[in-house]
Amino acid sequence: QVQLVESGGGLVQPGGSLRLSCAASGIIVSIYTMGWYRQAPGKQRELVAAITSGDITNYADSVKGRFTISTDNAKNTMYLQMNSLKPEDTAVYYCRGYRGYGREYWGQGIQVTVSS
């Protein structure tokens, strides 16, 4: 049974930082393309950042220079370090693991709220 469990969300003031974690079981993070997505109220889910099995990273333009995606293979966990947070970063954040057709898994989502 595959599980992706997000943690580290919450309420933060503009300009602050948070680190999200996605702990995986049932898959090996290092051989999957892992990604963070987010969905704000009334908007479509969008890609925030992704990292391939070859450690190639990709970021949405809106988070480049502020967010960093990484993995810890020993802990089988993916992270998203979020700095200089803005109110427009407020959303539910989801982690995703993908390795081809029929091997796509999502976490349950975690709320990030940026507000003063």
C-alpha positions in Angstrom: 0.0 0.0 0.0 1.4 3.3 -1.1 1.1 6.3 1.2 2.3 9.9 0.8 1.9 11.9 4.0 2.5 15.7 4.0 3.4 17.7 7.1 4.8 21.1 8.0 2.0 23.3 6.8 0.3 26.0 8.8 -0.1 29.8 9.2 2.8 32.1 8.5 3.2 35.8 8.0 4.2 37.3 4.7 7.9 37.1 4.2 8.2 34.0 6.5 9.3 30.5 5.8 7.9 27.0 6.0 9.3 23.5 5.1 6.8 20.9 3.9 7.7 17.3 4.1 6.2 14.3 2.2 7.0 11.0 3.8 6.6 8.1 1.4 5.9 4.4 2.1 5.3 1.7 -0.5 7.4 3.5 -3.2 11.0 4.5 -3.4 11.2 8.2 -3.8 14.6 8.1 -5.5 13.3 6.3 -8.6 10.1 8.3 -8.9 9.5 11.8 -10.3 8.2 13.6 -7.2 6.4 16.8 -7.2 4.6 19.4 -5.1 1.3 20.8 -6.4 -1.1 23.4 -4.9 -4.7 24.4 -5.2 -6.1 27.7 -4.1 -9.8 28.2 -3.6 -11.6 28.5 -6.9 -8.4 27.7 -8.9 -7.1 24.7 -10.7 -4.4 22.5 -9.1 -1.0 23.7 -10.4 2.6 22.4 -10.4 4.8 24.1 -7.9 8.0 22.1 -8.2 9.2 18.7 -9.3 12.3 16.6 -9.1 13.2 13.7 -11.3 15.0 10.5 -10.4 18.1 12.1 -11.9 17.7 15.1 -9.6 16.6 17.5 -12.3 14.3 20.1 -10.8 11.6 22.3 -12.3 9.8 25.2 -10.7 6.8 27.3 -11.5 7.8 30.8 -12.5 5.9 32.2 -9.5 8.1 30.4 -7.0 11.5 30.4 -8.7 14.2 31.8 -6.3 12.0 31.4 -3.3 11.1 27.6 -3.1 13.5 24.7 -3.1 12.5 21.1 -3.7 14.7 18.2 -2.4 14.7 14.6 -1.4 16.3 12.6 1.4 16.7 9.1 0.0 17.7 7.7 3.4 14.4 8.9 4.9 12.4 8.3 1.7 11.0 11.8 2.0 10.6 14.8 -0.2 10.8 18.4 1.0 9.7 21.8 -0.1 11.5 24.7 1.5 9.4 27.8 1.1 11.0 31.2 1.8 9.7 34.8 1.3 6.2 33.6 1.4 3.5 35.7 -0.1 -0.3 35.8 0.5 -0.8 34.4 -3.0 1.1 31.2 -1.9 -1.9 30.4 0.2 -3.3 27.0 -0.9 -3.6 23.3 -0.1 -0.3 21.7 -1.1 -0.2 18.1 -2.3 2.7 15.8 -3.0 2.7 13.5 -5.9 4.8 10.5 -7.0 4.8 9.4 -10.6 6.5 6.7 -12.5 4.5 6.1 -15.6 1.0 4.8 -16.4 -0.7 3.3 -13.4 1.9 4.4 -11.0 0.7 7.8 -9.8 0.1 8.6 -6.2 -1.0 11.7 -4.3 -0.9 12.8 -0.7 -4.0 14.0 1.2 -2.9 17.6 1.0 -1.9 20.1 3.7 -3.0 23.7 4.2 -0.5 26.6 3.9 -1.9 30.0 4.8 0.2 33.2 4.4 -1.5 36.1 6.2 -0.7 38.8 8.7 
